[in-house]
Structure formats: structure tokens, C-alpha cells
Amino acid sequence: MKLSILFESPFWIGLLELERDGLLYATRHVFGSEPSSENVYEFILSVQYRILIDHMTVGLPIDSAKKRRINPKRLQRQIKREKEQAGIANQSREVMRLQQEENKKERCSISQAERAAKRNYQRELAKNKRKQKHRGK
């Protein structure tokens, strides 16, 4: 598990990455202003942290290619390039996008069911009203 604190204009965010069963799960938490060490520690101890972990349901497979020894100079260049890159890692961003799509599908299906129930309720009301009129009341 890895928690990275990043600045994405205009807010500071915490990027939480979790590797489990060969899959990468990611989510983010918006801190707002720059968090101090105490704020981050309180967040880790809070219930909200555990809720975020429970909501990570969509994961991407991690590239499990064989790791071979890298030349130290090449490794230093790679580290320098990664430090210069801004924003969230591509895999993490992809995981969060997939999670958002899944949440959107769930919300759409729930709201669709609610609309259908409301239409059925309105039909029943109209049907009962017609019956009452037909009976002369």
C-alpha cells in the first residue's frame, strides 16, 4: 500500500495505491490545503481511510514481466525522468477512471429503477382515480 501526496491545481490530494492479487487498485482523497504530517496521520487513522480502501473494487493487472538487473546509470536517469513528470501515474489514473465508470453504471441502474417505480405508482393512482369516477364517487 502506498500513499502519495500530490498537488493537482488547486488542491492537494492523497493518492492511495494498493497492490492485491496481482491487480493495482487506486483511489484519491482531496485534502484541500497542503496537509501537515499530523493531518496525514489523522487521515490514516480515520474511518474514512478504511472506507476508501473498501470502495476500491476495480483493479488493473500489474505488468508481471521478469525484473532484470538495471544498470545504475540507467536507473538514475529513469528516476530523474519520473521525478520530472507531473501528476498521477498512468496506471493509477486508469484504475480511478474505471472505478468512476463502474460507480456511474450503478447510479444509473438505481435511478432507472426508481423512475420505473415512480411511473408504476403514478399509473396505479390514475387507474384507481378512473375506477372511482366510474363508480360515481
Backbone bond lengths (Angstrom), bond angles and torsions (degrees), N, CA, C in turn:
res aa  C-N    CA-C-N  psi(-1)  N-CA   C-N-CA  omega(-1)  CA-C   N-CA-C  phi
1 M - - - 1.440 - - 1.522 107.46 -
2 K 1.340 114.95 140.17 1.453 119.64 -175.51 1.520 108.35 -140.61
3 L 1.328 117.26 131.12 1.460 122.99 176.77 1.513 107.56 -116.91
4 S 1.338 116.54 119.01 1.461 121.86 179.34 1.519 107.92 -114.71
5 I 1.324 116.85 135.46 1.456 122.00 176.85 1.523 106.85 -100.39
6 L 1.346 116.57 121.28 1.460 122.06 -176.17 1.523 109.75 -129.38
7 F 1.320 115.36 157.31 1.462 120.62 174.64 1.514 108.54 -105.24
8 E 1.326 116.72 114.97 1.457 122.84 171.69 1.517 105.75 -117.41
9 S 1.316 114.97 110.64 1.448 121.26 -172.49 1.526 110.75 -46.81
10 P 1.286 121.05 128.59 1.458 131.47 4.89 1.533 113.89 -101.44
11 F 1.336 119.23 12.28 1.456 121.34 -173.57 1.521 112.14 -121.68
12 W 1.322 114.96 159.75 1.453 122.46 170.62 1.519 107.25 -93.22
13 I 1.326 116.48 133.81 1.458 120.30 -179.76 1.521 109.69 -125.06
14 G 1.311 114.61 155.84 1.456 121.38 172.92 1.520 107.84 -108.98
15 L 1.316 117.37 120.90 1.459 122.73 179.59 1.522 107.81 -98.06
16 L 1.318 116.19 117.07 1.453 122.48 -178.76 1.523 108.77 -104.34
17 E 1.338 117.12 118.42 1.456 122.53 179.57 1.518 108.64 -117.17
18 L 1.320 115.75 136.26 1.460 121.75 -177.40 1.520 108.71 -133.90
19 E 1.328 116.57 128.61 1.461 121.68 176.13 1.525 107.62 -105.22
20 R 1.353 115.08 120.22 1.452 119.98 -178.95 1.522 109.07 -146.26
21 D 1.308 117.54 131.40 1.464 123.72 177.28 1.530 112.46 56.07
22 G 1.328 117.45 36.47 1.451 120.99 178.83 1.519 114.08 75.71
23 L 1.334 117.48 11.51 1.463 122.07 179.34 1.519 109.74 -119.59
24 L 1.325 116.17 150.44 1.456 122.45 176.78 1.521 108.49 -104.34
25 Y 1.327 116.45 123.57 1.462 123.54 176.41 1.523 107.27 -112.13
26 A 1.329 117.18 142.93 1.456 120.11 -179.54 1.518 110.12 -146.12
27 T 1.324 114.52 149.09 1.457 121.85 173.69 1.516 107.19 -154.31
28 R 1.327 115.94 170.00 1.457 118.28 179.35 1.514 110.60 -135.33
29 H 1.327 113.91 156.62 1.462 121.91 178.00 1.526 106.84 -129.36
30 V 1.321 117.27 129.61 1.460 121.22 -179.36 1.528 108.77 -88.42
31 F 1.336 115.86 121.13 1.463 121.11 178.28 1.516 111.71 -88.57
32 G 1.313 118.17 -27.77 1.460 121.00 -175.85 1.512 109.06 91.91
33 S 1.337 116.52 -107.95 1.463 119.51 177.82 1.525 109.18 -76.97
34 E 1.338 115.71 168.47 1.458 120.26 -175.72 1.533 110.20 -59.41
35 P 1.339 117.60 121.51 1.458 120.04 -176.44 1.523 111.26 -78.78
36 S 1.318 114.93 142.30 1.466 120.05 174.74 1.524 108.08 -86.43
37 S 1.312 115.89 173.63 1.467 120.23 179.50 1.520 110.84 -61.15
38 E 1.340 116.25 -37.34 1.470 119.69 179.00 1.520 111.36 -65.23
39 N 1.350 116.83 -40.32 1.472 120.25 178.78 1.517 111.51 -62.37
40 V 1.327 116.28 -41.96 1.463 120.33 -179.97 1.522 109.59 -66.12
41 Y 1.324 116.97 -42.43 1.463 121.42 180.00 1.531 110.50 -63.63
42 E 1.328 117.36 -42.54 1.469 121.06 177.70 1.533 110.68 -63.08
43 F 1.332 116.22 -39.06 1.461 120.19 178.84 1.526 110.36 -62.98
44 I 1.326 117.80 -42.60 1.465 121.54 -179.66 1.525 110.78 -64.21
45 L 1.323 116.98 -36.36 1.465 120.43 -179.87 1.525 112.77 -81.08
46 S 1.321 117.79 -14.26 1.465 120.44 -173.14 1.532 111.60 -77.04
47 V 1.318 114.12 165.95 1.461 122.17 178.02 1.522 110.12 -70.27
48 Q 1.331 116.86 -31.40 1.460 121.66 -178.43 1.527 111.18 -59.91
49 Y 1.316 117.05 -34.77 1.468 122.46 178.10 1.522 110.36 -62.44
50 R 1.323 116.37 -44.59 1.467 120.73 179.67 1.530 110.85 -67.92
51 I 1.319 117.25 -35.59 1.462 120.94 178.36 1.524 109.82 -64.28
52 L 1.349 117.20 -42.06 1.464 120.43 178.04 1.523 110.98 -60.09
53 I 1.325 117.04 -41.15 1.458 120.74 179.90 1.526 110.06 -65.09
54 D 1.325 117.76 -39.82 1.461 121.08 -179.96 1.530 111.85 -66.89
55 H 1.335 117.90 -29.14 1.461 121.35 -177.80 1.527 113.11 -82.86
56 M 1.311 117.85 -4.17 1.468 120.27 178.23 1.524 108.34 -81.40
57 T 1.332 116.28 96.59 1.457 120.23 -176.08 1.526 113.32 -112.61
58 V 1.326 117.38 -19.82 1.462 120.59 -178.13 1.525 108.56 -106.99
59 G 1.331 115.46 128.41 1.458 119.54 -179.66 1.514 111.67 -130.82
60 L 1.318 115.17 156.24 1.460 121.84 175.85 1.517 108.90 -107.76
61 P 1.329 117.81 143.32 1.461 119.40 177.33 1.525 110.64 -65.53
62 I 1.311 115.10 139.27 1.458 121.17 178.65 1.516 107.98 -86.92
63 D 1.317 115.62 137.97 1.460 119.54 176.92 1.512 108.63 -62.11
64 S 1.315 115.58 114.75 1.460 119.89 -176.42 1.526 110.56 -105.13
65 A 1.333 116.43 39.88 1.458 120.44 177.54 1.525 108.88 -68.52
66 K 1.303 114.25 154.55 1.461 118.63 -179.27 1.519 109.44 -62.78
67 K 1.314 114.85 132.19 1.450 120.49 177.91 1.526 107.92 -86.76
68 R 1.317 116.07 123.05 1.451 118.81 176.72 1.513 108.53 -114.57
69 R 1.302 115.25 163.13 1.456 121.16 -177.26 1.524 109.18 -65.49
70 I 1.341 115.95 132.08 1.453 121.70 -179.16 1.525 108.54 -105.61
71 N 1.310 114.91 139.45 1.448 120.76 176.85 1.533 109.08 -56.72
72 P 1.342 118.62 134.15 1.472 120.73 -177.27 1.526 113.36 -57.41
73 K 1.323 117.89 -37.20 1.470 119.48 179.19 1.523 110.64 -66.95
74 R 1.344 117.01 -41.18 1.456 120.80 177.57 1.530 109.87 -63.66
75 L 1.323 116.59 -41.04 1.456 121.09 178.73 1.528 110.90 -60.64
76 Q 1.342 117.24 -42.04 1.457 120.62 178.07 1.526 111.45 -62.40
77 R 1.341 116.73 -40.61 1.468 120.25 178.54 1.524 110.68 -65.17
78 Q 1.336 116.61 -40.96 1.466 119.92 178.71 1.523 110.98 -63.74
79 I 1.321 116.43 -41.83 1.466 120.35 178.81 1.518 110.05 -62.17
80 K 1.335 116.79 -42.55 1.463 120.67 179.57 1.528 110.52 -61.94
81 R 1.354 117.85 -43.42 1.467 121.38 179.01 1.523 111.21 -62.86
82 E 1.328 117.22 -42.68 1.462 120.43 -179.34 1.520 111.59 -65.15
83 K 1.328 117.07 -36.33 1.461 120.10 178.37 1.521 111.49 -66.79
84 E 1.336 116.54 -34.20 1.460 120.84 -178.79 1.522 112.43 -74.93
85 Q 1.327 117.18 -24.18 1.460 120.02 179.75 1.518 109.40 -69.11
86 A 1.343 115.10 137.69 1.464 119.96 179.66 1.517 109.43 -102.21
87 G 1.324 116.70 153.01 1.460 121.02 174.25 1.512 113.45 91.62
88 I 1.309 114.34 -169.46 1.455 122.69 -174.20 1.523 109.09 -87.46
89 A 1.305 116.01 151.44 1.461 121.46 177.71 1.527 109.61 -59.79
90 N 1.324 115.72 147.45 1.469 120.32 -176.02 1.519 112.35 -60.99
91 Q 1.328 117.67 -42.38 1.465 119.16 -179.16 1.526 110.55 -63.86
92 S 1.315 117.44 -41.20 1.463 120.34 179.65 1.520 110.89 -63.73
93 R 1.321 115.45 -41.45 1.465 119.66 179.44 1.530 109.92 -63.30
94 E 1.328 116.81 -40.64 1.464 121.37 179.72 1.537 110.41 -64.92
95 V 1.321 117.22 -41.11 1.465 121.06 179.01 1.519 110.05 -62.86
96 M 1.328 116.93 -44.95 1.464 119.69 -179.60 1.527 110.66 -65.09
97 R 1.340 118.87 -36.30 1.457 121.69 178.14 1.526 110.78 -63.90
98 L 1.339 116.17 -43.52 1.462 119.90 178.57 1.525 111.09 -63.59
99 Q 1.350 116.42 -39.69 1.467 120.43 178.54 1.526 109.97 -63.20
100 Q 1.335 117.58 -42.09 1.461 120.89 178.85 1.526 111.21 -63.25
101 E 1.332 117.35 -40.11 1.458 120.37 178.51 1.520 111.26 -63.67
102 E 1.334 116.28 -40.75 1.465 119.19 178.93 1.523 110.96 -65.50
103 N 1.332 116.89 -42.03 1.467 120.28 178.00 1.525 110.85 -62.83
104 K 1.340 116.58 -38.16 1.464 120.63 179.34 1.523 110.37 -64.39
105 K 1.338 117.37 -41.84 1.462 120.77 178.61 1.524 110.67 -62.12
106 E 1.331 116.62 -41.57 1.471 120.04 178.61 1.512 110.64 -62.41
107 R 1.360 117.24 -46.29 1.462 120.43 -179.76 1.519 111.31 -61.97
108 C 1.350 116.35 -40.90 1.465 120.16 -179.83 1.520 111.52 -63.39
109 S 1.330 117.15 -42.70 1.462 119.61 -179.11 1.529 110.88 -67.59
110 I 1.320 117.08 -37.96 1.467 120.41 178.37 1.523 110.58 -65.53
111 S 1.346 116.86 -46.64 1.465 119.30 -178.80 1.524 111.06 -67.47
112 Q 1.328 117.60 -33.30 1.461 120.89 177.28 1.530 109.98 -64.04
113 A 1.323 117.15 -42.19 1.460 120.93 178.66 1.533 110.53 -65.38
114 E 1.330 116.52 -39.06 1.467 119.93 178.71 1.532 110.95 -64.82
115 R 1.336 117.14 -41.64 1.474 120.11 178.66 1.524 110.89 -63.96
116 A 1.339 117.05 -40.46 1.463 120.49 179.33 1.526 110.60 -64.20
117 A 1.331 116.39 -41.11 1.463 119.93 178.66 1.525 110.65 -64.27
118 K 1.326 116.60 -39.21 1.462 120.05 179.91 1.535 110.34 -66.65
119 R 1.346 116.98 -41.10 1.471 119.83 177.67 1.530 110.92 -61.89
120 N 1.331 116.76 -43.44 1.460 120.34 178.71 1.521 111.16 -62.13
121 Y 1.325 116.69 -40.82 1.459 121.30 178.55 1.531 110.09 -62.84
122 Q 1.339 117.34 -44.07 1.465 120.64 179.28 1.529 110.83 -63.69
123 R 1.341 117.07 -39.96 1.465 120.82 178.13 1.528 111.02 -61.97
124 E 1.322 115.98 -43.36 1.469 120.15 179.37 1.522 111.04 -63.30
125 L 1.331 116.91 -40.66 1.469 119.59 177.63 1.528 110.94 -61.74
126 A 1.331 116.20 -45.57 1.466 120.04 -179.86 1.520 110.97 -64.27
127 K 1.322 116.05 -39.46 1.464 121.00 179.63 1.525 110.52 -63.28
128 N 1.324 116.52 -45.62 1.475 120.50 178.88 1.523 111.29 -64.92
129 K 1.340 116.69 -37.11 1.462 120.53 179.07 1.530 109.95 -65.01
130 R 1.327 117.66 -42.16 1.469 121.09 177.94 1.525 110.39 -62.86
131 K 1.336 117.01 -40.67 1.466 120.17 179.11 1.518 110.60 -62.32
132 Q 1.330 115.59 -43.36 1.472 119.22 179.92 1.520 111.35 -63.21
133 K 1.320 117.60 -40.58 1.457 121.17 178.02 1.528 110.45 -65.00
134 H 1.314 116.25 -40.80 1.463 121.55 -179.10 1.533 110.39 -63.87
135 R 1.323 116.81 -34.12 1.463 120.54 179.92 1.523 111.40 -78.76
136 G 1.336 116.97 -11.77 1.441 120.77 177.00 1.518 112.78 87.89
137 K 1.267 118.81 30.13 1.471 120.59 178.81 1.486 110.97 -107.65
